[in-house]
Every structure is written in structure tokens, then in C-alpha cells.
Amino acid sequence: MFVYADNAATTKIDPEVLKVMLPFLKENFGNPSTFYSKGREVSLAIEHAREQVAQAIGAKPSEIYFTSCGTESDNWAIRGIASRYTEKRGKHIITTNIEHHAVLHTLKAMEKEGYEVTYLPVDREGFISPHQVEDAIRPDTLLITVMTANNEIGSVQPIVEIGKIARAHKVLFHTDAVQAVGHIPVNVEEMQVDLLSLSAHKFCAPKGIGALYIRKGVLPNNLLQGGGQERGKRPGTENTAAIVGMGAAIEKAVRTMEQNTAKISVLRDRLIAGIMNNIPYCIRNTPTHDMLPGTVNISVRYIEGESLLLLLDMNGICASSGSACASGSLDPSHVLLALGLPHETAHGSVRFSLNHENTIEQVDYIIQTMQSITTRLRDMSPLWENVSKESSFQEKEPVVL
């Protein structure tokens, strides 16, 4: 059996989305910046997609700017605000210690340029509190950037409450919503965010296309220099087919969100319960509340995560050890370390991320395969020889479906 369970890394393009895209890869090939009819047709399609994206997140079309990906959107939001407003507002930025590397690495680079960053610690389930944010605000606070939903463990932050605090203190607020858009309700007005990043390949659209929401009146400097595309804010000839696909995909994702969430949440809970009840010495890293519908992150003690992933792959199961952007790294996940896990435990972690195409049969296959693989790997581990398999496992409360 083949099971794709790494949808937080990327999703398969929806056939309906691909169908909408194909004409813009063949006959509708015009440059949208041209004045002749072939170009105007393409320009109209881009504007329609802009309307679809805007409607999906409660924004105005004029507030949506297409980018190449979520990483570019994050960089533009943070660096654009910094270069525009530093002299007026200050050089202090507030974030969390579990942000995506697109945010963390950008901020680390900016620290070398003289910016001061407060990294708020999360609790054991991966949450910060609005009070932490408010207590961290200073007179020179330039920006707050807090992700909506975490890509590794699925925790959904209290963005609405944080947005109210940011607005009350007149501090600009950016959220990386790459994992959230298309999976949970997102409304920029309710969240009171000034900038929001999203990426199309997380909701069954192609890779290489993203967007940045910029609230009207907020004026980040350009990240790139060039032509006058995207109303002079983001130069470069538009990736028309991908933009059209993004529009179609986000519209469908919002339309089917309620029914998909109901199905995926059942699968998620079944997978967590199946692993926790049948494999001893496992640690649940996915929170018990305020979580994405399809994310499951579990640490399996006394094994190496790399070996686990390889054996899962040999059995036809695609999973991840954490962020796709860090999968080539031998370092343990910074997110899991932030939860308080020791290095050796974080190294033995696996993330499954489900979507509406997964089935109960696939989930049960993952559980069965995880059991056999864990037994095999632990039998080869010298650490496992010193562990009493019975005592700790019997003491644990079962996870109820």
C-alpha cells in the first residue's frame, strides 16, 4: 500500500486546479503586462485569481500581492517593514521560538544588522499567551510576527487576541499563515493582522507561487527591484498558470473546508490513539486543543528518526521528521527542543500530515507499520535492552478515540 502522509510539506495538485491551469501553459501564454488582447486576457485571469485569494481570507483584492512562495512573503513582510519604519518606530521585533526558518533565519540575520529580537518561549504544547506578547512590547517595538499554525506540531496560536493587543499598542503585526490558509478559517479583519503570508502548494495548488496580504495603508518597502508588476510592489513577470491555479485551489479549499476538516480530524485522532495505545514510550507532541486538523507529531523513544523514516518509506509511507525545509539537517527540530524535549527524544520524532484524500485503511496501515518498525529498530538498540518494557507502558492511560 502507498500512503502519502506528508501534506504539510506539500500537497498534490487537485485535478480541477490543473485543468484550470493548462490553458495558461499553452494557448493563453501572453505576457500580462502587454497591451494587446493576448496579454489583456491573461491579466484579467490574474485579477480574477487575486479576487479569489482575497475573498478566501476576508481581504480586498488590492491588498493581495503575488510572490514566489511563503518564504519570499515572510522575508518581504519583515524586511520591508523594517526598512520602511525603523527610523519612525524602532528596531525591536517580537516573535516566537517555534517560527518557520523563513522567519527565524531572517531575524537572526537582522540581529547582526542591529535589530533586537525577543523570542517568546512556548509551553509544552507549543503555545504562547497574548499576555506574553503584551508584556514584551516596548516603546521601540517595530513589529510582531507570530505564525498562525505551526508546521511541525500543528499548534494554532491565539492570533485574534494577539492582533487586538498589537492594534491597541499601534504595533504592526505579521503572521505566517502558510500552514493555516485552506485548512482552518482565516480572516484578516478578525485577526487584525497587517501582513499575512500564504503559499499555494499547501492547499493543492502548484509550487512556486505564494502571496502576501498587506493591509491598506501599510507600506513595506520592496524586497525586489525591477519592473512595475504587482502595482510596482513586486517586480517580475507573473507566473500566470500558477497564479490561476492558486485562485482556483483556495476557492475550493474554503468551499470544502468544513467537510474536509470533519473527515481529517477523525483520521488524525485515530492515528494518534493507534500509535500511543500500541507503542510504548511514545510522546505526543501535537497539542490536545487548538490544532490543525491533519497534523500528527510523535516522538518514539529509543530509536533514530532517520531510520524510522527510511523504513516507513520502504513500506510505502511518506512522512517527515519535521519541517520539509530542514529535512536535510542532522540537527533535532528547533520546535521540539522548544517544547522541552531532550535532544535524543527529539531525534526520534516523526510527523504525519493528513488530508482529505487519506483513508481509515491508510491510517490503520500506518499504525501497523509503525508497530513493526519500532519493534525492529528497538531490538537493534543497546539502549532498549536496559528499558523495562512493561512497567511504564502499563502505567499510561489509554488514548480514547
HELIX and SHEET records of a PDB file:
HELIX    1   1 PRO A   15  MET A   21  1                                   7    
HELIX    2   2 LEU A   22  LEU A   25  5                                   4    
HELIX    3   3 SER A   37  ILE A   57  1                                  21    
HELIX    4   4 PRO A   61  GLU A   63  5                                   3    
HELIX    5   5 GLY A   70  ARG A   89  1                                  20    
HELIX    6   6 HIS A  101  GLU A  111  1                                  11    
HELIX    7   7 PRO A  130  ALA A  136  1                                   7    
HELIX    8   8 ILE A  159  ALA A  168  1                                  10    
HELIX    9   9 VAL A  188  MET A  191  1                                   4    
HELIX   10  10 ALA A  200  LYS A  202  5                                   3    
HELIX   11  11 GLU A  230  GLY A  232  5                                   3    
HELIX   12  12 THR A  240  ARG A  255  1                                  16    
HELIX   13  13 MET A  257  ASN A  278  1                                  22    
HELIX   14  14 GLY A  305  MET A  314  1                                  10    
HELIX   15  15 ALA A  324  ALA A  326  5                                   3    
HELIX   16  16 HIS A  334  ALA A  338  1                                   5    
HELIX   17  17 HIS A  343  ALA A  346  1                                   4    
HELIX   18  18 ILE A  360  ASP A  379  1                                  20    
HELIX   19  19 PRO A  382  GLU A  385  1                                   4    
HELIX   20  20 LYS A  389  GLU A  395  1                                   7    
SHEET    1   A 2 VAL A   3  TYR A   4  0                                        
SHEET    2   A 2 ILE A 317  CYS A 318  1                                        
SHEET    1   B 7 ILE A  64  THR A  67  0                                        
SHEET    2   B 7 GLY A 210  ILE A 214 -1                                        
SHEET    3   B 7 LEU A 195  SER A 199 -1                                        
SHEET    4   B 7 LEU A 172  ASP A 176  1                                        
SHEET    5   B 7 THR A 141  THR A 145  1                                        
SHEET    6   B 7 HIS A  92  THR A  96  1                                        
SHEET    7   B 7 GLU A 116  LEU A 120  1                                        
SHEET    1   C 3 CYS A 282  ARG A 284  0                                        
SHEET    2   C 3 THR A 295  VAL A 300 -1                                        
SHEET    3   C 3 SER A 349  SER A 353 -1                                        
END                                                                             
